[in-house]
C-alpha cells in the first residue's frame, strides 16, 4: 500500500508517555488500517541490543479495522511487522553545545543519537 493511495483519517504524533506514533488510514480496498511505530516492552532485549550498537529502535505494526466502524479511533492492539534499528549519530558540535547549556544552568535530558543504555 502506497501513501498516495490512501486517505489519512487521523494521526496521533509520537508521545513519550505512550511511546508510540499512530496513524489511521482508509484502506483503498475498503475498511481501515491503523499503523503505529511503538516501543513494546516484551522485546526489551532487542531494544538493548540495538542500543548497545548505538541504533534507535522503531517498531512497525498494523491493525485492520472493520469498515463498519463509524469512529476514527486508533486502536491499541496491533500486529507487529518489524523491528528495525536506525543510525542517528550525534553531531560533533553537540559536546560543546551541551557544555554551554550546563554552564548556563540548563539540564540536558536527551540528545538525538543518545541512548539510556550507554
Biotite code that builds the C-alpha atoms (Angstrom):
import biotite.structure as struc

atoms = struc.array([
    struc.Atom([0.000, 0.000, 0.000], chain_id="A", res_id=1, res_name="UNK", atom_name="CA", element="C"),
    struc.Atom([1.461, 3.338, -1.046], chain_id="A", res_id=2, res_name="UNK", atom_name="CA", element="C"),
    struc.Atom([0.835, 6.538, 0.903], chain_id="A", res_id=3, res_name="UNK", atom_name="CA", element="C"),
    struc.Atom([-0.589, 8.287, -2.146], chain_id="A", res_id=4, res_name="UNK", atom_name="CA", element="C"),
    struc.Atom([-3.218, 5.504, -2.445], chain_id="A", res_id=5, res_name="UNK", atom_name="CA", element="C"),
    struc.Atom([-4.773, 6.047, 0.981], chain_id="A", res_id=6, res_name="UNK", atom_name="CA", element="C"),
    struc.Atom([-6.692, 8.761, 2.767], chain_id="A", res_id=7, res_name="UNK", atom_name="CA", element="C"),
    struc.Atom([-5.254, 9.589, 6.186], chain_id="A", res_id=8, res_name="UNK", atom_name="CA", element="C"),
    struc.Atom([-8.132, 9.762, 8.669], chain_id="A", res_id=9, res_name="UNK", atom_name="CA", element="C"),
    struc.Atom([-6.304, 10.513, 11.917], chain_id="A", res_id=10, res_name="UNK", atom_name="CA", element="C"),
    struc.Atom([-2.741, 10.963, 13.193], chain_id="A", res_id=11, res_name="UNK", atom_name="CA", element="C"),
    struc.Atom([-1.532, 10.702, 16.782], chain_id="A", res_id=12, res_name="UNK", atom_name="CA", element="C"),
    struc.Atom([2.007, 12.181, 16.909], chain_id="A", res_id=13, res_name="UNK", atom_name="CA", element="C"),
    struc.Atom([4.748, 10.472, 18.910], chain_id="A", res_id=14, res_name="UNK", atom_name="CA", element="C"),
    struc.Atom([4.230, 10.859, 22.631], chain_id="A", res_id=15, res_name="UNK", atom_name="CA", element="C"),
    struc.Atom([6.953, 9.967, 25.126], chain_id="A", res_id=16, res_name="UNK", atom_name="CA", element="C"),
    struc.Atom([4.355, 8.730, 27.629], chain_id="A", res_id=17, res_name="UNK", atom_name="CA", element="C"),
    struc.Atom([2.617, 6.370, 25.167], chain_id="A", res_id=18, res_name="UNK", atom_name="CA", element="C"),
    struc.Atom([5.930, 5.619, 23.420], chain_id="A", res_id=19, res_name="UNK", atom_name="CA", element="C"),
    struc.Atom([4.239, 5.449, 20.047], chain_id="A", res_id=20, res_name="UNK", atom_name="CA", element="C"),
    struc.Atom([3.059, 7.360, 16.985], chain_id="A", res_id=21, res_name="UNK", atom_name="CA", element="C"),
    struc.Atom([-0.060, 6.108, 15.187], chain_id="A", res_id=22, res_name="UNK", atom_name="CA", element="C"),
    struc.Atom([-1.983, 6.801, 12.011], chain_id="A", res_id=23, res_name="UNK", atom_name="CA", element="C"),
    struc.Atom([-5.408, 5.609, 10.821], chain_id="A", res_id=24, res_name="UNK", atom_name="CA", element="C"),
    struc.Atom([-5.988, 5.346, 7.062], chain_id="A", res_id=25, res_name="UNK", atom_name="CA", element="C"),
    struc.Atom([-8.858, 4.384, 4.778], chain_id="A", res_id=26, res_name="UNK", atom_name="CA", element="C"),
    struc.Atom([-7.717, 1.210, 3.011], chain_id="A", res_id=27, res_name="UNK", atom_name="CA", element="C"),
    struc.Atom([-8.046, 1.556, -0.798], chain_id="A", res_id=28, res_name="UNK", atom_name="CA", element="C"),
    struc.Atom([-9.912, -1.787, -0.980], chain_id="A", res_id=29, res_name="UNK", atom_name="CA", element="C"),
    struc.Atom([-12.358, -0.922, 1.819], chain_id="A", res_id=30, res_name="UNK", atom_name="CA", element="C"),
    struc.Atom([-12.059, -0.832, 5.562], chain_id="A", res_id=31, res_name="UNK", atom_name="CA", element="C"),
    struc.Atom([-9.494, 0.983, 7.614], chain_id="A", res_id=32, res_name="UNK", atom_name="CA", element="C"),
    struc.Atom([-5.978, 0.168, 8.761], chain_id="A", res_id=33, res_name="UNK", atom_name="CA", element="C"),
    struc.Atom([-4.139, 1.561, 11.735], chain_id="A", res_id=34, res_name="UNK", atom_name="CA", element="C"),
    struc.Atom([-0.362, 1.742, 11.697], chain_id="A", res_id=35, res_name="UNK", atom_name="CA", element="C"),
    struc.Atom([1.945, 2.566, 14.560], chain_id="A", res_id=36, res_name="UNK", atom_name="CA", element="C"),
    struc.Atom([5.589, 2.953, 15.454], chain_id="A", res_id=37, res_name="UNK", atom_name="CA", element="C"),
    struc.Atom([5.694, 1.647, 19.002], chain_id="A", res_id=38, res_name="UNK", atom_name="CA", element="C"),
    struc.Atom([8.170, 0.611, 21.660], chain_id="A", res_id=39, res_name="UNK", atom_name="CA", element="C"),
    struc.Atom([6.996, -2.759, 23.022], chain_id="A", res_id=40, res_name="UNK", atom_name="CA", element="C"),
    struc.Atom([8.142, -3.969, 26.468], chain_id="A", res_id=41, res_name="UNK", atom_name="CA", element="C"),
    struc.Atom([8.227, -7.681, 25.611], chain_id="A", res_id=42, res_name="UNK", atom_name="CA", element="C"),
    struc.Atom([11.127, -7.180, 23.200], chain_id="A", res_id=43, res_name="UNK", atom_name="CA", element="C"),
    struc.Atom([13.377, -5.314, 25.607], chain_id="A", res_id=44, res_name="UNK", atom_name="CA", element="C"),
    struc.Atom([16.332, -7.496, 24.667], chain_id="A", res_id=45, res_name="UNK", atom_name="CA", element="C"),
    struc.Atom([16.095, -6.322, 21.059], chain_id="A", res_id=46, res_name="UNK", atom_name="CA", element="C"),
    struc.Atom([15.951, -2.712, 22.187], chain_id="A", res_id=47, res_name="UNK", atom_name="CA", element="C"),
    struc.Atom([19.011, -3.177, 24.370], chain_id="A", res_id=48, res_name="UNK", atom_name="CA", element="C"),
    struc.Atom([20.976, -4.948, 21.640], chain_id="A", res_id=49, res_name="UNK", atom_name="CA", element="C"),
    struc.Atom([20.258, -2.083, 19.228], chain_id="A", res_id=50, res_name="UNK", atom_name="CA", element="C"),
    struc.Atom([21.109, 0.473, 21.915], chain_id="A", res_id=51, res_name="UNK", atom_name="CA", element="C"),
    struc.Atom([24.484, -1.168, 22.521], chain_id="A", res_id=52, res_name="UNK", atom_name="CA", element="C"),
    struc.Atom([25.118, -0.748, 18.788], chain_id="A", res_id=53, res_name="UNK", atom_name="CA", element="C"),
    struc.Atom([24.129, 2.960, 19.020], chain_id="A", res_id=54, res_name="UNK", atom_name="CA", element="C"),
    struc.Atom([20.949, 2.394, 16.997], chain_id="A", res_id=55, res_name="UNK", atom_name="CA", element="C"),
    struc.Atom([17.492, 3.906, 17.577], chain_id="A", res_id=56, res_name="UNK", atom_name="CA", element="C"),
    struc.Atom([14.678, 1.365, 17.597], chain_id="A", res_id=57, res_name="UNK", atom_name="CA", element="C"),
    struc.Atom([11.452, 1.577, 15.583], chain_id="A", res_id=58, res_name="UNK", atom_name="CA", element="C"),
    struc.Atom([8.622, -0.958, 15.696], chain_id="A", res_id=59, res_name="UNK", atom_name="CA", element="C"),
    struc.Atom([6.318, -1.130, 12.704], chain_id="A", res_id=60, res_name="UNK", atom_name="CA", element="C"),
    struc.Atom([2.877, -2.640, 13.280], chain_id="A", res_id=61, res_name="UNK", atom_name="CA", element="C"),
    struc.Atom([-0.646, -2.551, 11.820], chain_id="A", res_id=62, res_name="UNK", atom_name="CA", element="C"),
    struc.Atom([-4.244, -3.491, 12.532], chain_id="A", res_id=63, res_name="UNK", atom_name="CA", element="C"),
    struc.Atom([-7.042, -3.916, 10.009], chain_id="A", res_id=64, res_name="UNK", atom_name="CA", element="C"),
    struc.Atom([-10.257, -2.241, 11.109], chain_id="A", res_id=65, res_name="UNK", atom_name="CA", element="C"),
    struc.Atom([-13.752, -3.234, 10.010], chain_id="A", res_id=66, res_name="UNK", atom_name="CA", element="C"),
    struc.Atom([-15.191, -0.614, 7.650], chain_id="A", res_id=67, res_name="UNK", atom_name="CA", element="C"),
    struc.Atom([-18.460, -0.652, 9.616], chain_id="A", res_id=68, res_name="UNK", atom_name="CA", element="C"),
    struc.Atom([-16.723, 1.213, 12.424], chain_id="A", res_id=69, res_name="UNK", atom_name="CA", element="C"),
    struc.Atom([-18.053, 4.756, 12.331], chain_id="A", res_id=70, res_name="UNK", atom_name="CA", element="C"),
    struc.Atom([-15.495, 6.264, 14.674], chain_id="A", res_id=71, res_name="UNK", atom_name="CA", element="C"),
    struc.Atom([-11.935, 7.002, 13.633], chain_id="A", res_id=72, res_name="UNK", atom_name="CA", element="C"),
    struc.Atom([-10.350, 5.937, 16.903], chain_id="A", res_id=73, res_name="UNK", atom_name="CA", element="C"),
    struc.Atom([-6.857, 4.487, 16.677], chain_id="A", res_id=74, res_name="UNK", atom_name="CA", element="C"),
    struc.Atom([-6.743, 1.140, 18.498], chain_id="A", res_id=75, res_name="UNK", atom_name="CA", element="C"),
    struc.Atom([-4.147, -0.128, 20.960], chain_id="A", res_id=76, res_name="UNK", atom_name="CA", element="C"),
    struc.Atom([-3.579, -3.734, 19.825], chain_id="A", res_id=77, res_name="UNK", atom_name="CA", element="C"),
    struc.Atom([-1.533, -4.242, 16.664], chain_id="A", res_id=78, res_name="UNK", atom_name="CA", element="C"),
    struc.Atom([0.223, -6.933, 14.659], chain_id="A", res_id=79, res_name="UNK", atom_name="CA", element="C"),
    struc.Atom([3.967, -6.401, 14.811], chain_id="A", res_id=80, res_name="UNK", atom_name="CA", element="C"),
    struc.Atom([5.533, -6.377, 11.364], chain_id="A", res_id=81, res_name="UNK", atom_name="CA", element="C"),
    struc.Atom([9.129, -5.489, 12.024], chain_id="A", res_id=82, res_name="UNK", atom_name="CA", element="C"),
    struc.Atom([11.623, -4.128, 14.495], chain_id="A", res_id=83, res_name="UNK", atom_name="CA", element="C"),
    struc.Atom([14.347, -2.004, 12.957], chain_id="A", res_id=84, res_name="UNK", atom_name="CA", element="C"),
    struc.Atom([17.408, -0.202, 14.223], chain_id="A", res_id=85, res_name="UNK", atom_name="CA", element="C"),
    struc.Atom([18.460, 3.062, 12.590], chain_id="A", res_id=86, res_name="UNK", atom_name="CA", element="C"),
    struc.Atom([21.629, 5.103, 12.930], chain_id="A", res_id=87, res_name="UNK", atom_name="CA", element="C"),
    struc.Atom([21.182, 8.543, 14.428], chain_id="A", res_id=88, res_name="UNK", atom_name="CA", element="C"),
    struc.Atom([24.672, 9.776, 15.283], chain_id="A", res_id=89, res_name="UNK", atom_name="CA", element="C"),
    struc.Atom([25.334, 12.784, 17.483], chain_id="A", res_id=90, res_name="UNK", atom_name="CA", element="C"),
    struc.Atom([26.933, 15.638, 15.563], chain_id="A", res_id=91, res_name="UNK", atom_name="CA", element="C"),
    struc.Atom([30.492, 16.610, 16.568], chain_id="A", res_id=92, res_name="UNK", atom_name="CA", element="C"),
    struc.Atom([29.432, 20.069, 17.766], chain_id="A", res_id=93, res_name="UNK", atom_name="CA", element="C"),
    struc.Atom([26.969, 18.597, 20.303], chain_id="A", res_id=94, res_name="UNK", atom_name="CA", element="C"),
    struc.Atom([29.613, 18.136, 23.021], chain_id="A", res_id=95, res_name="UNK", atom_name="CA", element="C"),
    struc.Atom([30.382, 21.878, 23.118], chain_id="A", res_id=96, res_name="UNK", atom_name="CA", element="C"),
    struc.Atom([26.676, 22.747, 22.923], chain_id="A", res_id=97, res_name="UNK", atom_name="CA", element="C"),
    struc.Atom([25.902, 20.534, 25.923], chain_id="A", res_id=98, res_name="UNK", atom_name="CA", element="C"),
    struc.Atom([28.764, 22.114, 27.889], chain_id="A", res_id=99, res_name="UNK", atom_name="CA", element="C"),
    struc.Atom([27.385, 25.563, 27.070], chain_id="A", res_id=100, res_name="UNK", atom_name="CA", element="C"),
    struc.Atom([23.929, 24.509, 28.295], chain_id="A", res_id=101, res_name="UNK", atom_name="CA", element="C"),
    struc.Atom([25.325, 23.060, 31.525], chain_id="A", res_id=102, res_name="UNK", atom_name="CA", element="C"),
    struc.Atom([27.360, 26.206, 32.173], chain_id="A", res_id=103, res_name="UNK", atom_name="CA", element="C"),
    struc.Atom([24.164, 28.244, 31.740], chain_id="A", res_id=104, res_name="UNK", atom_name="CA", element="C"),
    struc.Atom([22.349, 26.091, 34.287], chain_id="A", res_id=105, res_name="UNK", atom_name="CA", element="C"),
    struc.Atom([20.298, 24.154, 31.741], chain_id="A", res_id=106, res_name="UNK", atom_name="CA", element="C"),
    struc.Atom([19.832, 20.453, 32.444], chain_id="A", res_id=107, res_name="UNK", atom_name="CA", element="C"),
    struc.Atom([20.243, 18.394, 29.264], chain_id="A", res_id=108, res_name="UNK", atom_name="CA", element="C"),
    struc.Atom([17.895, 15.387, 29.287], chain_id="A", res_id=109, res_name="UNK", atom_name="CA", element="C"),
    struc.Atom([18.479, 13.839, 25.884], chain_id="A", res_id=110, res_name="UNK", atom_name="CA", element="C"),
    struc.Atom([20.476, 14.448, 22.748], chain_id="A", res_id=111, res_name="UNK", atom_name="CA", element="C"),
    struc.Atom([19.418, 12.840, 19.463], chain_id="A", res_id=112, res_name="UNK", atom_name="CA", element="C"),
    struc.Atom([21.581, 9.790, 18.975], chain_id="A", res_id=113, res_name="UNK", atom_name="CA", element="C"),
    struc.Atom([21.971, 9.363, 22.739], chain_id="A", res_id=114, res_name="UNK", atom_name="CA", element="C"),
    struc.Atom([20.553, 6.309, 24.474], chain_id="A", res_id=115, res_name="UNK", atom_name="CA", element="C"),
    struc.Atom([19.860, 5.273, 28.042], chain_id="A", res_id=116, res_name="UNK", atom_name="CA", element="C"),
    struc.Atom([21.959, 2.076, 27.868], chain_id="A", res_id=117, res_name="UNK", atom_name="CA", element="C"),
    struc.Atom([25.346, 3.675, 27.198], chain_id="A", res_id=118, res_name="UNK", atom_name="CA", element="C"),
])
